[in-house]
Amino acid sequence: MNSTRPYLIRAIYEWCVDQGFTPYLQATPDAASRVPQQFVREGVIVFNVSPTATHQLQIGNEEVTFQARFNGVAFPVLLPVSSVTAIYARENGQGMAFEQDTSGSSGPLADGEQEMDADAGTASHAIENPDSDPEPPDNKPGRPRLTRIK
């Protein structure tokens, strides 16, 4: 039976684009992934996968592929669908987080993970661990946060 993950990724991506939001894709790259390693932070990388930031985006049932610029250099990205841990709208944080694949590709989401804007090459904090005690946000007001729903 096929996993529901690629179908949900495509649905959230389409919803983000239809609403005029910027879709961000978070992944834990593994040996089968092709990502710019200098932008992987603590085993996690986050891509801006909006139509203006990527070229030839394909969200298939087995892998996500696209081309993007990182600090002005074009790079072909390949991610197995199993390595995708979240897709969400940058503007409001709405989206979906996924359980880690049982194949053991990487660790879970952690407090303060770095997100990387593929076309700008800049990092910012936007993901927090919902299991931690609530604290006042130390980031800029209005920044979106991803919350995992179990």
Backbone as CSV, one residue per row, in Angstrom:
resi,resn,N_x,N_y,N_z,CA_x,CA_y,CA_z,C_x,C_y,C_z
1,MET,0.841,-1.175,0.000,0.000,0.000,0.000,0.892,1.245,0.000
2,ASN,0.518,2.260,-0.768,1.274,3.505,-0.854,1.099,4.338,0.410
3,SER,2.152,5.057,0.753,2.117,5.970,1.894,1.222,7.165,1.563
4,THR,0.583,7.728,2.591,-0.230,8.934,2.390,0.639,10.193,2.372
5,ARG,1.878,10.088,2.832,2.751,11.255,2.945,2.884,12.064,1.654
6,PRO,3.188,11.463,0.498,3.331,12.299,-0.706,2.029,12.997,-1.109
7,TYR,0.899,12.365,-0.860,-0.386,12.963,-1.193,-0.666,14.167,-0.287
8,LEU,-0.333,14.021,0.987,-0.533,15.126,1.932,0.437,16.276,1.639
9,ILE,1.666,15.960,1.275,2.636,17.000,0.907,2.120,17.794,-0.282
10,ARG,1.638,17.091,-1.302,1.107,17.783,-2.495,-0.100,18.638,-2.139
11,ALA,-0.980,18.126,-1.278,-2.183,18.871,-0.903,-1.835,20.141,-0.127
12,ILE,-0.939,20.056,0.846,-0.556,21.234,1.622,0.186,22.225,0.728
13,TYR,1.028,21.738,-0.161,1.733,22.614,-1.098,0.725,23.394,-1.950
14,GLU,-0.232,22.689,-2.519,-1.242,23.331,-3.365,-2.064,24.343,-2.573
15,TRP,-2.426,23.998,-1.347,-3.176,24.922,-0.504,-2.369,26.197,-0.246
16,CYS,-1.093,26.037,0.092,-0.228,27.206,0.338,-0.185,28.119,-0.882
17,VAL,0.044,27.546,-2.040,0.145,28.342,-3.268,-1.196,29.017,-3.579
18,ASP,-2.294,28.284,-3.438,-3.624,28.856,-3.701,-3.938,30.024,-2.773
19,GLN,-3.441,29.972,-1.529,-3.701,31.036,-0.560,-2.727,32.202,-0.690
20,GLY,-1.730,32.065,-1.561,-0.722,33.106,-1.724,0.369,33.044,-0.669
21,PHE,0.496,31.889,0.026,1.508,31.713,1.055,2.778,31.119,0.451
22,THR,3.856,31.178,1.205,5.137,30.617,0.788,5.290,29.235,1.412
23,PRO,5.238,28.161,0.604,5.374,26.817,1.171,6.832,26.512,1.523
24,TYR,7.051,26.036,2.745,8.371,25.612,3.207,8.329,24.112,3.432
25,LEU,9.382,23.435,3.001,9.492,21.985,3.127,10.679,21.684,4.032
26,GLN,10.436,20.980,5.129,11.503,20.599,6.058,11.834,19.136,5.848
27,ALA,13.125,18.816,5.856,13.539,17.433,5.647,14.757,17.103,6.494
28,THR,14.910,15.824,6.771,16.109,15.293,7.409,16.827,14.471,6.352
29,PRO,17.783,15.081,5.647,18.439,14.382,4.543,19.154,13.116,5.004
30,ASP,19.124,12.112,4.137,19.812,10.858,4.410,20.761,10.576,3.260
31,ALA,21.301,9.372,3.196,22.282,9.018,2.165,21.702,9.105,0.752
32,ALA,20.399,8.906,0.611,19.760,8.959,-0.704,19.410,10.386,-1.128
33,SER,19.591,11.350,-0.248,19.239,12.742,-0.538,20.380,13.449,-1.266
34,ARG,20.001,14.425,-2.075,20.985,15.300,-2.718,20.597,16.727,-2.355
35,VAL,21.291,17.285,-1.360,21.021,18.633,-0.872,22.358,19.348,-0.690
36,PRO,22.353,20.688,-0.694,23.605,21.404,-0.410,23.962,21.244,1.071
37,GLN,24.952,20.442,1.366,25.290,20.063,2.741,25.645,21.249,3.631
38,GLN,26.151,22.338,3.058,26.534,23.482,3.887,25.326,24.161,4.515
39,PHE,24.102,23.836,4.067,22.899,24.429,4.627,22.140,23.486,5.557
40,VAL,22.668,22.307,5.790,22.053,21.365,6.728,22.501,21.766,8.127
41,ARG,21.538,22.017,9.008,21.824,22.415,10.383,21.234,21.384,11.336
42,GLU,22.083,20.773,12.144,21.660,19.771,13.117,20.823,18.671,12.452
43,GLY,21.217,18.282,11.255,20.551,17.197,10.553,19.257,17.569,9.868
44,VAL,18.917,18.872,9.822,17.658,19.324,9.240,17.925,20.444,8.230
45,ILE,17.166,20.453,7.155,17.220,21.533,6.187,15.792,21.924,5.825
46,VAL,15.558,23.211,5.647,14.233,23.705,5.282,14.363,24.510,3.993
47,PHE,13.509,24.179,3.034,13.531,24.825,1.726,12.297,25.687,1.502
48,ASN,12.485,26.828,0.880,11.393,27.610,0.321,11.094,26.939,-1.020
49,VAL,9.938,26.304,-1.145,9.604,25.592,-2.383,8.496,26.299,-3.159
50,SER,8.425,27.619,-3.019,7.424,28.380,-3.769,7.754,28.318,-5.260
51,PRO,6.764,28.554,-6.112,7.021,28.522,-7.554,8.089,29.517,-7.998
52,THR,8.255,30.623,-7.288,9.275,31.603,-7.679,10.669,31.241,-7.158
53,ALA,10.766,30.350,-6.183,12.062,29.976,-5.610,12.617,28.681,-6.181
54,THR,11.779,27.900,-6.857,12.218,26.612,-7.396,11.932,26.537,-8.888
55,HIS,12.601,25.587,-9.520,12.379,25.320,-10.944,12.172,23.817,-11.085
56,GLN,11.177,23.440,-11.853,10.865,22.027,-12.131,10.571,21.222,-10.862
57,LEU,9.787,21.787,-9.954,9.400,21.064,-8.740,8.509,19.886,-9.103
58,GLN,8.885,18.708,-8.627,8.102,17.495,-8.811,7.954,16.824,-7.439
59,ILE,6.713,16.678,-6.996,6.460,15.976,-5.737,5.851,14.627,-6.114
60,GLY,6.713,13.636,-6.242,6.277,12.309,-6.646,5.960,11.443,-5.440
61,ASN,5.581,10.208,-5.702,5.252,9.287,-4.616,6.492,8.761,-3.900
62,GLU,7.651,8.809,-4.539,8.885,8.300,-3.941,9.880,9.391,-3.590
63,GLU,9.895,10.503,-4.361,10.877,11.546,-4.113,10.364,12.924,-4.522
64,VAL,10.987,13.940,-3.934,10.718,15.334,-4.264,11.973,15.849,-4.954
65,THR,11.801,16.413,-6.149,12.943,16.952,-6.869,12.642,18.371,-7.330
66,PHE,13.665,19.199,-7.368,13.569,20.560,-7.885,14.965,21.138,-8.017
67,GLN,15.030,22.274,-8.680,16.270,23.031,-8.774,16.045,24.349,-8.058
68,ALA,17.054,24.792,-7.317,16.964,26.061,-6.597,18.348,26.694,-6.553
69,ARG,18.356,27.978,-6.250,19.622,28.695,-6.112,19.941,28.846,-4.627
70,PHE,21.178,28.556,-4.288,21.683,28.715,-2.930,22.874,29.649,-3.025
71,ASN,22.726,30.846,-2.452,23.753,31.883,-2.557,24.143,32.122,-4.015
72,GLY,23.140,32.112,-4.897,23.355,32.412,-6.308,23.801,31.259,-7.174
73,VAL,23.999,30.075,-6.594,24.468,28.916,-7.346,23.325,27.915,-7.493
74,ALA,23.005,27.529,-8.738,21.936,26.555,-8.994,22.352,25.191,-8.475
75,PHE,21.376,24.487,-7.866,21.645,23.169,-7.297,20.431,22.280,-7.509
76,PRO,20.617,21.069,-8.081,19.495,20.137,-8.217,19.284,19.378,-6.905
77,VAL,18.097,19.491,-6.336,17.783,18.875,-5.040,16.953,17.612,-5.270
78,LEU,17.272,16.565,-4.522,16.503,15.320,-4.535,16.311,14.885,-3.086
79,LEU,15.062,14.690,-2.704,14.724,14.239,-1.354,13.783,13.042,-1.436
80,PRO,14.123,11.930,-0.794,13.132,10.866,-0.691,11.939,11.392,0.114
81,VAL,10.738,11.030,-0.267,9.542,11.487,0.445,9.631,11.101,1.920
82,SER,10.258,9.984,2.220,10.371,9.546,3.612,11.225,10.485,4.457
83,SER,12.057,11.315,3.844,12.890,12.243,4.613,12.188,13.575,4.882
84,VAL,11.034,13.807,4.257,10.282,15.040,4.492,9.597,14.937,5.853
85,THR,9.884,15.911,6.725,9.313,15.875,8.072,8.218,16.908,8.273
86,ALA,8.096,17.891,7.363,7.029,18.890,7.505,6.899,19.702,6.226
87,ILE,5.698,20.221,6.004,5.441,21.226,4.979,4.473,22.212,5.607
88,TYR,4.784,23.501,5.458,3.965,24.515,6.122,4.088,25.848,5.405
89,ALA,3.159,26.748,5.709,3.176,28.098,5.152,4.062,28.978,6.021
90,ARG,4.989,29.666,5.410,5.900,30.535,6.157,5.151,31.635,6.902
91,GLU,4.131,32.176,6.294,3.439,33.339,6.829,2.662,33.067,8.112
92,ASN,2.103,31.866,8.253,1.297,31.600,9.443,1.625,30.275,10.130
93,GLY,2.561,29.513,9.604,2.969,28.264,10.234,2.004,27.117,10.056
94,GLN,0.881,27.324,9.354,-0.071,26.235,9.171,0.473,25.236,8.167
95,GLY,0.307,23.979,8.470,0.785,22.932,7.597,0.704,21.601,8.297
96,MET,1.655,20.731,8.003,1.613,19.395,8.573,3.030,18.895,8.831
97,ALA,3.221,18.307,10.000,4.479,17.640,10.337,4.237,16.144,10.298
98,PHE,5.270,15.394,9.957,5.146,13.954,9.817,6.043,13.254,10.823
99,GLU,5.597,12.091,11.277,6.416,11.248,12.134,7.651,10.837,11.341
100,GLN,8.736,10.582,12.063,9.935,10.088,11.415,9.644,8.727,10.803
101,ASP,10.188,8.507,9.628,10.034,7.226,8.950,10.714,6.150,9.792
102,THR,10.110,4.982,9.865,10.654,3.898,10.683,11.948,3.329,10.122
103,SER,12.355,3.765,8.925,13.625,3.295,8.373,14.807,3.910,9.100
104,GLY,14.516,4.908,10.008,15.562,5.465,10.848,16.477,6.428,10.135
105,SER,15.951,7.264,9.246,16.802,8.165,8.481,17.424,9.258,9.330
106,SER,16.722,9.803,10.335,17.275,10.879,11.161,16.458,11.061,12.420
107,GLY,16.868,12.037,13.229,16.197,12.314,14.485,14.978,13.192,14.319
108,PRO,14.219,13.383,15.404,12.983,14.167,15.352,13.252,15.660,15.316
109,LEU,12.182,16.443,15.130,12.273,17.895,15.177,12.777,18.315,16.540
110,ALA,13.538,19.367,16.593,14.071,19.834,17.865,13.807,21.315,18.029
111,ASP,13.930,21.774,19.268,13.749,23.192,19.567,14.664,24.045,18.716
112,GLY,14.121,25.094,18.114,14.917,26.085,17.417,15.615,25.591,16.167
113,GLU,15.043,24.636,15.452,15.671,24.167,14.227,15.876,25.344,13.283
114,GLN,16.924,25.278,12.482,17.211,26.320,11.505,16.367,26.083,10.258
115,GLU,15.803,27.142,9.718,15.121,27.039,8.444,15.955,27.779,7.423
116,MET,16.020,27.269,6.200,16.855,27.861,5.182,15.995,28.266,4.006
117,ASP,16.073,29.529,3.622,15.370,30.043,2.457,16.269,29.776,1.265
118,ALA,15.870,28.863,0.387,16.727,28.408,-0.692,17.208,29.540,-1.584
119,ASP,16.352,30.507,-1.900,16.778,31.551,-2.816,17.548,32.667,-2.138
120,ALA,17.476,32.798,-0.831,18.190,33.878,-0.160,19.429,33.395,0.577
121,GLY,19.453,32.133,0.967,20.594,31.592,1.677,20.744,32.153,3.081
122,THR,19.631,32.499,3.724,19.687,33.039,5.075,18.925,32.119,6.014
123,ALA,19.346,32.080,7.251,18.697,31.201,8.222,17.918,32.022,9.232
124,SER,16.841,31.431,9.731,16.078,32.043,10.818,15.395,30.942,11.603
125,HIS,14.973,31.243,12.824,14.303,30.247,13.657,12.804,30.343,13.439
126,ALA,12.144,29.203,13.143,10.700,29.237,12.966,10.014,27.981,13.453
127,ILE,10.755,27.010,13.935,10.148,25.753,14.333,10.471,25.524,15.796
128,GLU,9.480,25.165,16.556,9.723,24.899,17.967,9.125,23.560,18.339
129,ASN,9.570,23.023,19.437,9.101,21.737,19.914,7.826,21.949,20.737
130,PRO,6.687,21.421,20.285,5.448,21.631,21.018,5.407,20.896,22.355
131,ASP,6.304,19.930,22.569,6.307,19.180,23.814,7.003,19.938,24.946
132,SER,7.712,21.011,24.622,8.418,21.760,25.656,7.459,22.694,26.379
133,ASP,7.883,23.159,27.562,7.054,24.084,28.325,6.864,25.371,27.554
134,PRO,5.652,25.957,27.573,5.450,27.197,26.840,6.280,28.320,27.450
135,GLU,7.006,29.024,26.582,7.808,30.159,26.994,7.462,31.318,26.081
136,PRO,7.688,32.540,26.537,7.445,33.657,25.644,8.396,33.558,24.455
137,PRO,7.907,33.840,23.251,8.766,33.719,22.078,9.880,34.755,22.121
138,ASP,11.099,34.303,21.747,12.222,35.218,21.718,12.509,35.710,20.306
139,ASN,11.659,35.293,19.362,11.850,35.756,17.994,10.936,36.946,17.715
140,LYS,11.018,37.463,16.503,10.259,38.649,16.127,8.758,38.381,16.223
141,PRO,7.962,39.390,16.630,6.509,39.195,16.686,5.965,38.853,15.306
142,GLY,4.993,37.989,15.291,4.337,37.635,14.038,5.044,36.545,13.251
143,ARG,6.169,36.006,13.754,6.855,34.932,13.048,6.029,33.661,13.155
144,PRO,5.884,32.925,12.068,5.116,31.680,12.128,5.868,30.598,12.869
145,ARG,5.130,29.704,13.492,5.708,28.566,14.183,4.958,27.323,13.779
146,LEU,5.688,26.259,13.565,5.109,24.970,13.201,4.814,24.201,14.471
147,THR,3.599,23.689,14.581,3.215,22.895,15.731,2.819,21.512,15.258
148,ARG,3.473,20.491,15.811,3.124,19.128,15.440,1.842,18.736,16.140
149,ILE,0.940,18.107,15.399,-0.310,17.610,15.955,-0.242,16.102,15.940
150,LYS,-0.430,15.501,17.088,-0.299,14.039,17.180,-1.645,13.391,17.144
